[in-house]
């Protein structure tokens, strides 16, 4: 039977037909059904007829004739992988508990968002770090301030509703006769009450249009807890509609073509569709949400082509910055905390600009394994690995599986796509659990396809998704942004928001996938092939498929595959902290320092200390070492090595790499490799920053004139 003639093994790449499904008699399996089921598995088709028979109202899928063979085959790989995942999970002696999701109660989402953004003082006067909050607010852009205002206003309305629900009713309202009209006095007061309610929203110091004021005298005294009025609140929902994860698609509109090819990734969402941008530079100096707002305002009424071929993704590049790019891991924990808060606000503002409402999901606590290799939370797994190898950032078992696959050779055809034998993979999994940490596992006997299956199993068995329940829907919603550039900017922000364990593990996987793709001529695994095979492993957590319809699963297939290909294709950009975020961190540090300096007692102490230090330095230091930067050179210290300090002449072209080269040439006793050393910027308006080797020192000194310079080993 040919693929076109097969009515049961249907390719999920097309329209939904309105033809009714004719269900065979219960318990009867025709020879044709058996043949089609077998053929479906052989050709990689994903059969949905069994599920359709259980839901008689649902129409079957049919292949869309407009799609070419490349798209068809690419999606075949996805459904084959889904089927393999299903088969591999059958017969588990101890099935893993399904992830249960919960919608936050009304107002809870806004409170959690404001708390995570470091703005809890806006609704809770007992919250700590009010000065930190003031410094943060003073750095916000127009769109970022609007995002904060929106959450505060929504929380105010929720609190008013709660307060009204607990008010004691007026006795006249209780015993009022049916049909009795309100008194004239009440009628006269009602417009005034309505007007007062409007004023309450906009006159509390945060509901004004424009940017948030720097000095929040009223909000710092917890203005939200005393609000009294509200409309009747709807009952909070306790169960998460799984459809929130999946973009809605109208499968029954005859004129709606489902973009089941990988080009679906550029589909426009609620924001205005816009003219495609020829520029491929990513501007890191201007807020992404401000760029999106300007783009939206300047492109109304325009249209954009909605599809891009998979092999024609734009070659985006980061615009070079003379003060150096900042990668994840280059900053101190204190500054990374500020980065996280600012990135959260910026990410929310970017989606707000496009009119996309993000819902934060919560995972109900599960009973999970606390030790072992598979099915252990990432944080717990890394903790036990760090006891064996301090500084470990990616699980050792994952590192070992990747290295084994690479040692066997990346030229193997179908690598990652062809599964290992399910029974053998389960046996190897049990053996690894018992022998891995003891070093007794026989790696030489592990087949390459089995190792690839174990790698995918490790990702799937994580108790919570690698991209986290909290941000999973946001990752999928990225494709609703109107341009590839905005999608890339949103992914950049989401990667920065991930917990460190998830972010580092995701990076290791993306680098491995790229190395596989580099051998595509031999292994036949292109960017699209790897993306569609890995998408269900990364996005489909335990119990997910049981809660979604076939239509939702179909839509999810193309959406998630697109996200994975963007993560792989642009991984060199996504782990970069934008310069405008870094500028906000520097400004926040400066603002906090100004507040400290205003304290009179502290000022006196600082002056005294500065006088004593200056006096001591004049006595101890040669004249050439005083105020060296003003004389055209910087002093670089290397306390970890024998050279205490080194004077370096400043020139327009002096880069951080030149400083490192000069240090190594002058101190031959250093046994550390060049790639393990970094020039650090410490103090001034930054806590600590490992410099990009292409940083121009004179430009950075102008940005942070109070900084000191240290050469240290990189903490990997």
C-alpha positions in Angstrom: 0.0 0.0 0.0 1.5 3.4 -1.0 1.8 6.3 1.4 -0.8 8.3 -0.5 -3.3 5.4 -0.4 -2.8 4.7 3.3 -6.0 5.9 5.1 -4.9 5.0 8.6 -1.2 6.0 8.9 -1.8 9.7 8.3 0.9 12.3 7.9 0.2 15.2 10.2 1.1 18.0 7.8 -2.0 19.6 6.5 -5.6 20.7 6.7 -8.3 19.3 8.9 -11.0 17.8 6.8 -14.7 18.1 7.8 -15.4 14.5 6.7 -16.8 12.5 9.6 -14.8 9.7 11.1 -16.5 6.3 10.6 -15.6 4.2 13.6 -15.4 0.4 13.0 -17.2 -1.9 15.4 -15.6 -2.2 18.8 -13.1 -5.0 19.2 -12.8 -5.6 15.4 -9.4 -5.2 13.8 -9.3 -5.5 10.1 -6.3 -6.7 8.1 -6.1 -3.3 6.5 -5.8 -1.7 10.0 -3.0 -4.0 11.0 -1.2 -3.4 7.7 -1.5 0.4 7.9 -0.4 0.4 11.5 2.8 -1.5 10.6 3.4 0.7 7.6 2.9 3.8 9.7 5.7 2.8 12.0 8.0 1.8 9.2 7.6 5.1 7.2 7.6 7.3 10.3 4.0 8.3 10.1 2.2 9.1 13.4 -1.2 7.4 13.5 -4.0 9.2 15.3 -6.9 7.1 14.3 -7.1 5.2 17.5 -7.4 8.4 19.5 -9.9 9.7 16.9 -12.1 6.7 17.4 -12.4 7.4 21.1 -13.5 11.0 20.2 -16.1 10.5 17.4 -16.5 14.2 16.9 -12.9 14.8 15.9 -12.1 14.8 12.1 -9.0 13.0 10.8 -5.9 14.8 9.6 -4.9 14.9 5.9 -1.7 15.9 4.3 -1.6 19.4 2.9 -0.8 19.3 -0.8 1.1 22.6 -0.7 4.0 21.1 1.4 7.1 19.8 -0.3 8.8 16.5 0.5 11.4 18.2 2.7 8.7 19.5 5.1 6.9 16.2 5.1 10.0 14.2 5.9 11.1 16.6 8.6 7.8 16.3 10.4 7.8 12.5 9.9 10.9 12.5 12.2 9.0 14.3 14.9 6.1 11.9 15.0 8.5 8.9 14.8 10.3 10.3 17.8 7.0 10.7 19.7 6.1 7.1 18.9 9.6 5.9 20.1 9.2 7.9 23.3 5.8 6.3 23.9 7.1 2.8 23.3 10.2 3.3 25.5 8.0 4.3 28.4 5.8 1.2 28.3 6.4 -1.5 30.9 8.2 0.7 33.4 8.2 -0.9 36.8 8.1 2.4 38.6 6.5 5.0 36.4 7.5 8.5 37.2 4.9 10.8 38.7 3.3 13.2 36.2 4.0 16.9 36.5 0.9 18.7 37.9 0.4 22.3 37.0 -1.5 25.0 38.9 -2.7 28.5 37.9 -1.7 31.1 40.6 -4.6 32.6 42.5 -5.8 36.1 41.4 -3.1 38.6 42.3 -0.6 35.9 43.2 1.0 36.1 39.8 1.5 39.9 40.1 2.9 39.6 43.6 5.3 36.9 42.6 6.4 38.9 39.5 7.0 42.1 41.6 8.9 40.1 44.2 11.1 38.4 41.6 11.8 41.8 40.0 13.0 43.2 43.4 9.9 45.5 43.7 8.1 43.8 46.6 8.2 47.0 48.6 5.6 48.4 46.3 3.0 46.2 47.9 4.6 45.1 51.2 6.2 47.6 53.5 8.1 44.9 55.4 10.0 43.8 52.3 13.7 44.3 52.5 16.1 46.4 50.3 13.9 49.5 49.7 17.0 51.4 48.6 17.8 48.7 46.1 14.3 49.1 44.8 14.7 52.9 44.4 17.9 52.4 42.5 16.3 49.9 40.2 13.3 52.1 39.5 15.6 55.0 38.6 17.1 53.0 35.7 13.9 51.8 34.0 13.1 52.7 30.4 9.7 53.9 29.2 8.5 50.4 28.3 9.9 48.7 31.4 8.2 51.3 33.6 4.9 50.6 31.8 5.3 46.9 32.5 5.8 47.6 36.2 2.8 50.0 36.3 0.6 47.4 34.6 1.4 44.7 37.3 1.0 47.2 40.2 -2.3 48.4 38.9 -3.6 44.9 38.4 -2.5 44.0 41.9 -4.2 47.1 43.3 -7.5 46.1 41.7 -7.2 42.5 43.1 -6.6 43.8 46.6 -9.6 46.1 46.3 -11.7 43.2 45.3 -10.5 41.2 48.3 -11.2 44.0 50.7 -14.7 44.6 49.5 -15.6 40.9 49.8 -14.8 41.2 53.6 -16.7 44.4 54.2 -19.7 44.3 56.6 -22.9 44.9 54.5 -25.2 47.8 55.3 -28.2 46.7 57.3 -30.5 48.6 54.9 -29.1 46.6 52.0 -29.9 43.3 53.9 -33.5 44.2 54.7 -34.3 46.2 51.6 -37.6 45.3 50.0 -37.5 43.6 46.6 -37.8 46.2 43.8 -37.0 49.2 46.1 -35.2 51.8 44.1 -32.0 53.3 45.4 -32.4 56.6 47.2 -31.7 59.8 45.4 -28.8 60.4 47.7 -27.2 57.1 46.6 -27.8 57.9 43.0 -26.1 61.3 43.5 -23.2 59.6 45.2 -22.6 56.9 42.7 -20.9 59.1 40.0 -18.7 60.6 42.7 -17.7 57.1 43.9 -17.0 56.0 40.4 -14.8 59.0 39.9 -13.0 58.4 43.2 -12.3 54.8 42.2 -10.6 56.0 39.0 -8.5 58.4 41.0 -7.4 55.7 43.4 -5.9 53.8 40.5 -3.9 56.6 39.0 -2.9 58.9 41.9 -1.0 56.5 44.1 2.4 57.5 42.7 2.6 54.6 40.2 -0.4 54.8 37.9 0.7 57.9 36.1 1.5 57.8 32.5 5.2 57.9 31.5 8.1 56.5 33.5 8.0 55.7 37.1 9.1 58.5 39.4 12.5 58.0 41.0 11.2 58.9 44.5 8.4 56.7 45.7 7.5 58.3 49.0 4.0 57.0 49.0 4.6 53.6 47.6 7.4 52.9 50.0 4.8 53.1 52.8 2.9 50.2 51.2 0.0 52.0 49.5 -1.7 48.9 48.3 -2.7 47.3 51.6 -5.2 50.0 52.6 -7.3 50.0 49.4 -11.0 49.4 50.1 -13.2 49.2 47.0 -13.5 46.5 44.4 -15.9 44.7 42.0 -16.9 41.2 42.7 -14.0 38.8 42.2 -14.4 35.7 40.1 -13.5 32.5 41.8 -9.8 31.7 41.4 -8.9 28.7 39.2 -6.9 25.9 40.6 -6.2 23.9 37.5 -4.1 25.0 34.6 -5.7 24.8 31.2 -3.0 22.9 29.3 -4.0 24.9 26.2 -2.2 27.9 27.6 1.0 26.1 26.5 -0.2 25.7 22.9 -1.0 28.4 20.4 -4.6 28.3 19.2 -5.1 27.2 15.6 -8.4 27.2 13.7 -8.4 23.7 12.2 -11.9 23.9 10.8 -11.6 27.0 8.6 -11.5 25.9 5.0 -9.3 28.8 4.0 -6.7 28.6 6.8 -3.6 26.9 5.7 -1.6 25.3 8.5 2.1 26.2 8.1 3.2 22.7 9.1 6.7 23.3 7.6 9.4 24.7 9.8 8.8 28.2 8.4 5.9 28.6 10.8 8.3 30.2 13.2 7.8 33.7 11.8 4.0 33.7 12.2 2.8 37.0 13.4 0.8 37.3 16.7 -1.4 40.0 18.1 1.2 42.7 17.2 1.1 44.4 13.9 2.7 42.4 11.1 5.6 44.4 9.7 8.0 44.8 6.8 10.9 42.4 7.0 14.1 44.0 8.2 17.2 43.7 6.0 19.5 44.5 8.9 21.1 41.5 10.6 22.9 43.4 13.4 21.4 42.9 16.9 21.5 46.2 18.7 22.4 45.6 22.3 22.6 49.2 23.4 18.9 50.1 23.2 16.2 48.2 25.2 14.6 45.5 23.1 11.1 46.5 24.1 11.8 50.1 23.1 13.1 48.9 19.8 9.9 46.8 19.4 7.7 49.7 20.2 9.4 52.0 17.7 9.2 49.2 15.1 5.5 48.7 15.8 4.7 52.4 15.7 6.6 52.8 12.4 5.2 49.8 10.6 1.4 50.0 11.0 -0.4 48.9 8.0 2.6 47.0 6.5 2.8 43.3 6.0 5.6 40.8 6.3 6.3 37.5 4.6 5.5 34.8 7.1 7.8 32.0 6.1 11.5 31.5 5.8 13.2 28.4 4.4 15.0 26.5 7.1 18.4 26.9 5.5 17.8 30.7 5.0 17.7 31.9 8.6 19.2 35.4 8.8 22.8 35.6 9.7 22.3 37.8 12.8 25.4 39.2 14.4 26.0 41.2 17.5 27.2 44.8 16.9 30.7 45.2 18.4 31.0 47.2 21.5 34.4 48.7 22.4 33.7 48.2 26.1 33.4 44.5 25.4 30.6 41.9 25.3 29.5 40.3 28.5 28.7 36.6 28.5 26.8 34.6 31.1 29.3 33.6 33.8 31.4 36.8 33.4 29.7 38.7 36.3 29.7 38.4 40.1 26.6 36.8 41.8 25.6 40.2 43.1 25.5 41.8 39.7 23.8 38.7 38.2 21.0 39.2 40.7 20.5 42.7 39.3 20.7 41.4 35.8 18.0 38.8 36.5 15.6 41.4 37.8 16.1 43.8 34.9 15.8 41.0 32.3 12.5 39.8 33.9 11.1 43.3 33.5 12.5 43.7 30.0 11.2 40.4 28.8 7.7 41.2 30.2 7.8 44.6 28.6 8.8 43.1 25.2 5.8 40.7 25.2 3.5 43.6 26.5 4.6 45.7 23.5 3.4 42.9 21.2 0.1 42.5 23.1 1.0 39.0 24.3 -0.2 38.1 27.8 2.2 35.7 29.5 0.9 33.4 32.2 3.3 32.1 34.8 2.7 28.5 35.6 3.5 26.7 38.8 4.4 23.1 39.2 2.9 21.3 42.2 5.6 19.7 44.3 6.3 16.1 43.4 7.9 13.3 45.3 11.2 13.0 43.4 14.4 11.0 43.7 17.2 12.6 45.7 20.1 10.6 44.3 21.0 8.6 41.2 21.3 9.6 37.6 17.9 9.5 35.9 14.8 11.2 37.2 16.8 13.4 39.6 16.3 17.2 39.7 19.1 19.1 38.0 20.0 21.0 41.2 20.2 17.8 43.3 22.2 16.0 40.6 24.7 18.9 40.3 25.0 19.1 44.1 26.1 15.4 44.3 28.4 15.8 41.3 30.1 18.9 42.9 30.9 16.8 45.9 33.0 14.6 43.6 34.2 17.3 41.2 34.0 20.9 42.6 33.0 23.5 40.1 30.8 21.1 38.0 28.2 23.0 36.1 26.8 20.3 33.8 25.8 16.8 35.1 28.8 14.4 34.8 26.6 11.7 33.3 25.5 14.0 30.5 29.1 15.1 29.9 30.1 11.4 29.7 27.3 10.4 27.3 28.2 13.3 25.0 31.9 12.5 25.0 31.2 8.8 24.3 28.9 9.6 21.3 31.7 11.9 19.9 34.4 9.3 20.6 32.4 6.8 18.5 32.3 9.4 15.7 29.8 12.0 14.6 29.7 10.7 11.0 27.2 7.9 11.9 24.1 8.2 9.7 20.9 8.9 11.6 22.7 9.9 14.8 20.1 11.1 17.4 17.3 10.0 15.0 17.7 6.2 15.0 16.8 4.9 18.5 18.7 2.2 20.3 16.9 -1.1 21.2 14.4 -0.2 24.0 15.0 -3.3 26.1 18.8 -2.9 25.9 18.6 0.9 26.7 16.6 0.1 29.8 19.1 -2.5 30.9 22.0 -0.1 30.3 20.2 2.6 32.3 19.9 0.3 35.3 23.6 -0.7 35.0 24.6 3.0 34.9 22.7 3.8 38.1 24.7 1.1 39.9 28.2 1.4 38.4 28.7 4.9 37.0 30.1 6.7 40.0 32.2 3.7 41.0 33.9 3.9 37.6 32.9 0.3 36.8 30.6 0.8 33.9 31.9 -0.8 30.6 31.7 2.1 28.2 33.4 0.2 25.5 30.4 -2.1 25.2 27.9 0.8 24.9 26.6 1.2 21.3 26.5 4.8 19.9 22.7 4.8 19.2 22.1 3.4 22.7 24.1 6.3 24.1 22.1 8.8 22.1 18.9 7.3 23.4 20.2 7.5 26.9 21.0 11.2 26.4 17.4 11.9 25.3 16.1 9.7 28.1 18.1 11.8 30.6 16.4 15.0 29.4 12.9 13.5 29.4 13.3 11.9 32.8 14.0 15.2 34.6 11.2 15.8 37.1 10.6 19.2 35.6 11.3 20.4 32.0 14.8 21.6 31.2 13.3 25.0 30.2 11.3 25.0 33.5 7.5 25.0 33.9 7.7 28.6 34.8 9.0 29.8 31.4 7.9 26.9 29.1 4.9 28.8 27.8 7.0 31.9 27.3 9.4 30.0 25.1 6.5 28.8 22.9 5.0 32.3 22.8 8.2 33.7 21.3 7.0 32.7 17.9 4.0 35.1 18.2 6.4 38.0 18.0 6.2 39.6 14.6 9.9 39.5 13.4 12.8 37.0 13.6 14.9 39.7 15.3 12.3 40.2 18.1 12.0 36.4 18.5 15.8 36.2 18.9 15.8 39.0 21.4 13.0 37.3 23.4 15.0 34.0 23.4 18.1 35.9 24.6 16.1 37.2 27.6 14.5 33.9 28.4 17.8 32.1 28.4 19.2 34.6 30.9 16.1 34.0 33.1 16.6 30.3 33.3 18.1 28.9 36.6 21.9 28.5 36.3 21.7 24.7 36.2 19.2 24.7 33.4 21.0 27.4 31.5 24.4 25.6 31.6 23.0 22.2 30.7 21.0 23.7 27.8 24.2 25.4 26.5 26.1 22.1 26.7 23.3 20.4 24.7 23.1 23.1 22.0 26.9 23.0 21.5 26.7 19.2 21.1 23.8 19.5 18.6 25.8 22.0 16.6 28.8 19.6 16.4 26.4 16.9 15.1 25.1 19.3 12.5 28.7 20.1 11.4 28.9 16.5 10.1 25.6 16.6 8.3 27.1 15.6 5.0 28.0 12.2 6.6 25.3 11.7 9.2 22.4 13.2 7.2 21.4 15.3 10.3 20.7 18.9 9.3 19.6 21.7 11.6 15.9 20.8 10.8 16.4 17.1 11.5 18.1 17.6 14.9 15.5 20.2 15.8 12.4 18.0 15.1 14.0 15.0 16.8 15.0 16.8 20.0 11.9 19.1 20.3 9.6 16.4 21.9 12.4 15.4 24.3 12.9 18.9 25.5 9.4 20.2 25.6 7.1 17.2 26.4 7.3 16.6 30.2 5.7 13.7 32.0 1.9 13.7 31.5 1.9 16.5 29.0 0.4 14.5 26.1 -2.4 13.1 28.2 -3.8 16.6 28.7 -3.8 18.0 25.2 -5.9 17.4 22.1 -4.6 16.1 18.8 -4.9 19.6 17.3 -2.9 21.1 20.1 -0.3 18.5 19.8 0.0 19.1 16.1 0.4 22.8 16.6 2.9 22.2 19.4 5.0 20.0 17.1 6.0 22.8 14.7 6.2 25.5 17.3 8.6 23.6 19.6 10.7 22.4 16.6 11.1 26.0 15.6 12.2 27.0 19.0 14.9 24.3 19.2 16.3 25.2 15.8 16.5 28.9 16.8 18.3 27.9 20.0 20.8 25.8 18.1 21.3 28.3 15.2 21.8 31.4 17.4 23.4 29.9 20.5 26.5 32.2 20.1 24.2 35.2 20.6 21.7 33.9 23.2 24.1 33.6 26.1 25.1 37.3 25.9 24.0 39.9 28.4 22.8 43.0 26.4 24.7 46.2 26.9 21.6 48.2 27.9 21.1 45.7 30.8 24.8 46.2 31.8 24.4 50.0 31.6 21.3 49.7 33.9 23.3 47.6 36.3 26.1 50.1 36.4 23.7 53.0 36.9 21.9 51.1 39.7 25.2 50.5 41.4 26.1 54.2 41.0 22.7 55.2 42.4 23.1 52.9 45.4 26.5 54.4 46.1 25.2 57.9 46.0 22.6 57.1 48.6 25.2 55.7 50.9 27.4 58.7 50.4 24.6 61.0 51.5 24.7 59.7 55.0 26.6 62.4 56.9 28.2 60.1 59.4 29.4 57.8 56.6 30.7 60.8 54.7 32.8 61.9 57.6 34.2 58.4 58.1 34.9 58.1 54.4 36.7 61.5 54.3 38.8 60.5 57.2 39.7 57.2 55.7 40.4 58.7 52.4 42.7 61.3 54.0 44.6 58.7 56.0 44.9 56.4 52.9 46.1 59.3 50.7 48.6 60.3 53.3 49.9 56.7 53.6 50.1 56.2 49.9 52.1 59.4 49.4 54.6 58.1 52.0 54.8 54.6 50.7 54.3 54.8 47.0 56.6 56.3 44.4 55.3 59.3 42.6 54.8 57.3 39.4 52.2 55.1 41.0 49.9 57.9 42.1 46.9 58.4 39.9 48.4 56.3 37.1 45.4 56.3 34.8 45.4 60.1 34.6 49.0 59.9 33.4 48.1 57.6 30.5 48.6 54.1 31.9 46.8 51.5 34.1 48.2 49.3 36.8 47.3 45.7 36.4 47.6 43.4 39.5 48.1 39.7 39.6 48.1 38.6 43.2 47.7 34.9 42.3 51.1 35.0 40.6 54.5 36.2 41.4 54.1 39.6 39.7 52.4 41.9 42.1 51.5 44.6 39.6 52.3 45.7 36.1 52.0 49.2 34.5 50.5 49.2 31.0 50.5 52.2 28.7 47.1 53.2 27.5 46.6 53.6 23.7 43.5 53.9 21.5 44.0 50.3 20.3 45.0 48.6 23.5 42.8 45.6 24.1 42.4 43.2 27.1 44.1 40.5 25.0 47.2 42.7 24.7 47.3 43.1 28.5 47.2 39.3 28.9 49.9 38.8 26.3 52.2 41.3 27.9 51.7 39.7 31.3 52.6 36.2 30.0 55.6 37.5 28.1 57.0 39.2 31.3 56.3 36.4 33.7 57.6 33.0 32.4 56.9 31.3 35.7 53.1 31.2 35.0 52.1 27.7 34.2 48.4 28.4 33.5 47.2 28.2 30.0 46.3 31.4 28.2 42.6 30.4 27.8 42.3 29.9 31.5 43.3 33.5 32.3 41.1 36.6 32.2 41.5 40.3 32.9 38.9 41.4 35.4 37.3 44.8 35.9 36.7 45.2 39.7 35.1 48.0 41.6 33.6 51.4 40.6 30.2 50.8 39.0 30.5 47.1 38.7 31.3 44.3 41.3 33.4 42.1 39.1 33.5 41.4 35.4 35.7 39.0 33.3 36.5 41.0 30.2 36.0 40.0 26.6 39.5 39.9 25.0 38.4 42.4 22.4 37.6 45.0 25.0 39.3 48.4 24.4 40.8 49.4 27.7 40.7 53.2 27.1 37.0 53.1 26.3 36.2 50.9 29.3 38.2 53.2 31.6 36.0 56.1 30.5 32.9 54.1 31.4 34.3 53.0 34.8 37.1 55.4 35.8 37.2 54.0 39.4 37.8 50.4 38.4 40.8 48.3 39.3 42.3 45.7 37.0 43.3 42.1 38.0 44.5 39.1 36.1 43.0 35.9 37.6 42.2 32.3 36.6 38.7 31.9 35.2 36.4 30.1 37.5 34.8 27.5 35.2 
